[in-house]
């Protein structure tokens, strides 16, 4: 048996024993590439995900809401930092990842290509989008790659707070005037299906799921995570007193879970390919911020170089 085949077998044995793989450990090249793709996409999603909410910082209805939203956006920047750092342990440069994002080679979550048109959207994003993220990310705390797994622990704690904060916005709106409750319902109508799309394509159409499961990069399939999210969220909508926009949604006694309607996969793939309502706007904003921030990076490098010479 060839040396590489032996290494692959030993690597899989470590995975099967639930050992963590660390940055300096030997790993198959495809495992490394899979992690770079997944962690990079996750990092990009955190950074691009700041944009829909950042749009509302100056328009929040009170100083308290403004401070909370500002803190949340700062948290998301920190999440991106953790994740880019985790990806760098796999041998890819952060500049390379950012170039891939700007060129369209690297993807980010399709959910962030939808517009935020009312204050209720801040509640819906916290409740639904961060809620979906938690379902996915709690499982990632047990992913097989150590640096990724450890970064997820802190991220999940903060995302959990974000989800509760979003639900609280929705609750206040639903307890308010008829116009406010209608605003909350409208936000749910617009964000429900894109939130279900966040988990990715159905298992039968997901080419990477089987190998990611074997390597324990993922612990659950896309459809399993999507089902967990639906089962978790429907009772919350009932508490709020608003209706999930799915005529086929109903409890299945035999399965002990909710049945729900078919996702519009044509819309999903169209958004992923760059044809969503805000794809071009999001990438333009990221490129502009990167270009305008070049002087900060240059200054930081110059300062680090100057300081290293003093120490020497």
C-alpha positions, 0 to 999 in steps of 0.5 A: 500500500502506498504511503499516501494511502496509509496516511489517508487511512490513519487520518480517517481513523483519527476522525473516526475516533473524534480526535481534533485535527490541528494546523500542523497535523498532516491532512489530505489536500482535499480536506484542507481545500474543503475547510478553506472553502467552508471557513472562507465562506463563513468569514465572508458571510460575517463581513458582508452580513454587517451591511444590511444591518449597518444600513439601519444604525443611523435610523434605529428608533431609539438610542438604546436600539442604536447602541445594541445594533452597533454592538451587534455589527461590531460582534460580526466584524469580530466573528469574521476576524476569528474565522479569517484567522482560522482559515489562515492556519490552513495556509491561505493568505487573508488577502487571497480570500478577500480577493476571491470574495471581490472577484466573485470566486468565493461565495457568502450566504445568499441571505445577505443579498436581500434588502432591509426595508423596515426596522422590523427587518432588524428583528427578523434578521436577528430572530430568523437569520441568526437563529438559522446560523445558531442551528448550523454553528452549534454543530460546528463547535464539534467540527473535526478541525480544532481552530475552526471548532474553537473559534465557533464556541465564542461566536455561538455565545454571541450569536445566541444573544443576537437571536434573542435580541432580534426576537425581542424586537419582533415581540415589541412590534407584535405587542404594539399597534396594528401597524407595528404588528403588520410590519413584523408580519411583513418582515417574516413574510419576506425573510422566512424562505431566504432563511430556509435557503441559508442551509444550502441546497437539498441533500440530493443536490449537495455535492460536498455533503457526503465527504464533509460528513465523513470527515466530520467537518459537518455533523448534520446534513443541510436538510437535517439542519433545516428541519431543526430550524423549522421545528425550533422557529414555528413555536416562536412564531406562535408566541409572537402571534404572526403567521409563517407564510407557508400553507403546507406547514403542519405538524406531523405526528408520525415523524414528530416534526413539522412538514413544510412546503418546497423551497424555490430553488430557482431563486436560491441558485439565481441569488448564489450566481449573483442575480439577487436583489442586492448582490452587486450592491453588497460587493460594491460596498465591500470593494469600496470599503477595502479600497478606502481602508488601504491607508489604515493597513499601510499605516499599521504595517509601517508602524509594525516595521518601525517598532520591530526596528526599535526592538531589534 
